[in-house]
Amino acid sequence: MTAATIPRVHPLRDSVTMLRRNLKRMLRYPSMTVMLVGMPVVFLLLFVYVFGGTLGAGLGGGGGRAEYANYVTPAIILMTVMSAVQGTAISIAMDMTEGIITRFRTMHIARVSVLTGHVLGSVLQGLFAVAIVIGVALLVGFRPEAGPLGWLATTGFLAFMTFAFVWLCVALGLKSKTVETASNAPMPLILLPFLGSGFVPTESMPAGLRWFAEHQPFTPIIETLRGLLMNEPIGGHVWIATAWCAAIALGGYLWSKRLYNRQS
């Protein structure tokens, strides 16, 4: 077969095929989605019902569990996204250890479509998980004040944030040599919201921890989500959060591309 007769690859069509493959695998193994959603729901119930009365009173304004539910839900939403993207690293590592990625490299398909299918599938899975967590939050007292435009902006911001961290976890999955390593590598992403403004105001923290909390990426992300959902002023948090997400998306993509193109 000459070069002229070799069929052209179609990146868009191949990406849709890989997306369909990943969605079918999610449907075939729903326990993974349940596990990734279960932990944020447990944290939500724990903080609202166990700590909500005390921490809510500390917010001022006579707040209790209801006010604390409004305060903590954006952090739980962020944890949900981080938990979902952890599943991306696991699924990538499973494909690597089982040899499927190696097989895809030998097929006449767009090379980028293999990773794109994982990314798009994980973004959809993350948004689905967030919808479930928001539903649970509404049942325990979360009362957002966002209008239609606020919800639209929240959805767009969540999709962009999920897209950014999915690319980072794709790289972590490609870098990991075992599935166990891939499941542990994204753990700091789940723990960092605790060291931000997600659960208590940064003003209540010691000086050193307060400085870290105010300058780490998750604090402006949480404040942006909180402002959008509660229809409050966001200030410069949205631009800082967007810059962080753009840098993480670009870095994760370039790292993933480098690892994927490396010869096995």
Buried (B, 14 or more C-beta within 10 A) or exposed (E): EEEEEEEEBEEEEBBBBBBEBBBEBBEEEEEBBEEBBBBBBEBBBEBBEEBBEEBBBEBEEEBBBBBBBBBBBBBBBBBBBBBBBBBBBBBBBBBBBEEEBEEBBEEEBBBBBBBBBBBBBBBBBBBEBBEBBBEBBEEBBBEBEBEEEBEEBBBEBBBBBBBBBBBBBBBBBBBBEEBEBBBBBBEEBBEBBBBBBBBBBBEEBEEEEBEBBBEBBBBBBBBBBBBBBBEEEBEEBBEBBBEBBEEBBEBBBEBBBEBBEEEE
